[in-house]
Amino acid sequence: MSEKLTHKKCVPCEGGTKPLTKDESAPYYEQIPSWTMHDKSLEKQFTFGNFIKAMAFINKVADIAEGEGHHPDIHVFYNKVKLELSTHAIGGLSINDFIVASKVDQLTEK
C-alpha cells in the first residue's frame, strides 16, 4: 500500500462486498495504530479539557463523516468522546473505516 489513507476517499460498499479479513486490515491498521481494532470495528477514545472542546471535536468529526459519506458511532462523556467505526452494511471493517479514522487522527495532530 503506497498511498496514505488520508489521501483516499471513501467509496460506498456494494452489495455482496465482504468485510476485510485481519490480514487484509493489517496494512491499513499500521497507519492508525492508536485505534483499537476489534473483529468488526475500530474504536478510539479522545479526552478534552471540557465539554465545549469535546463538542467542537465532534462537529469536526461530523464534517469529515459527511464529506466521506461514512459515519462513526459517537459516544460523549462530558470531556471524553469515544468513536466507533464499522461498515454496518457489510457487517465488519472496510477500507472506509480506516480512511475516516486516519482523517479523524489529523484533527488531534493539529
C-alpha positions in Angstrom: 0.0 0.0 0.0 1.7 3.2 -1.2 -0.9 5.8 -0.8 -1.7 7.3 2.7 -5.2 6.7 3.9 -5.6 10.5 4.5 -5.3 10.9 0.7 -8.1 8.4 -0.1 -11.8 9.0 -0.4 -14.5 6.6 0.9 -16.4 4.7 -1.7 -19.8 3.2 -0.9 -19.7 -0.6 -0.4 -21.6 -2.6 -3.0 -23.9 -5.4 -2.0 -22.1 -8.7 -1.5 -18.9 -6.9 -0.5 -17.1 -9.0 2.2 -15.5 -7.3 5.3 -11.8 -7.1 5.4 -10.0 -10.0 7.0 -7.5 -9.4 9.8 -4.6 -9.9 7.3 -6.2 -7.5 4.8 -6.8 -4.9 7.5 -3.2 -5.1 8.8 -1.5 -2.7 6.4 -4.3 -0.1 6.9 -4.1 -0.5 10.7 -0.4 0.3 10.6 -1.4 3.9 9.6 -3.7 4.3 12.7 -2.0 2.3 15.5 -3.6 4.5 18.3 -7.0 2.9 17.5 -8.1 -0.4 18.9 -9.1 -2.9 16.2 -11.8 -5.4 17.1 -13.1 -8.2 14.8 -15.8 -5.9 13.3 -14.9 -2.4 14.4 -12.3 0.3 15.2 -12.5 2.2 18.4 -10.7 5.2 20.0 -11.3 7.5 22.9 -10.3 11.1 23.0 -10.1 13.3 26.1 -10.5 17.1 26.1 -10.2 19.9 28.6 -14.0 20.4 28.9 -17.4 19.6 27.3 -17.2 22.6 24.9 -13.9 21.3 23.4 -15.3 17.8 23.2 -18.4 19.1 21.3 -16.2 21.2 19.0 -14.2 18.0 18.1 -17.5 16.1 17.4 -18.5 18.9 15.0 -15.2 18.5 13.1 -15.7 14.7 13.1 -19.2 15.2 11.7 -17.7 17.3 8.8 -15.3 14.5 8.0 -18.1 11.9 8.2 -20.4 13.9 5.9 -17.6 14.6 3.4 -16.8 10.9 3.2 -20.3 9.6 3.4 -19.2 7.2 6.2 -20.3 7.9 9.8 -18.9 6.7 13.1 -20.9 5.9 16.2 -20.2 8.7 18.7 -20.4 8.5 22.5 -20.0 11.6 24.6 -19.0 11.5 28.3 -18.6 15.2 29.3 -14.9 15.8 28.2 -14.4 12.3 26.6 -15.5 11.2 23.2 -15.4 7.6 22.0 -15.7 6.9 18.3 -16.6 3.5 16.9 -16.2 2.8 13.2 -17.7 -0.2 11.4 -19.2 -0.7 8.0 -22.7 -1.9 9.1 -23.8 -2.7 5.5 -21.2 -5.5 5.3 -21.1 -6.4 9.0 -17.4 -5.6 9.6 -14.5 -3.5 8.5 -13.9 -1.9 5.1 -11.2 0.5 4.0 -13.7 3.3 4.6 -13.4 2.8 8.4 -9.6 3.2 8.2 -9.9 6.2 5.9 -12.2 8.0 8.3 -10.1 7.0 11.3 -6.9 8.4 9.7 -8.7 11.7 8.9 -10.0 12.0 12.4 -6.5 11.5 13.7 -5.4 14.5 11.8 -7.7 16.6 13.9 -5.8 15.9 17.0 -2.4 16.3 15.4 -3.0 20.0 14.7 
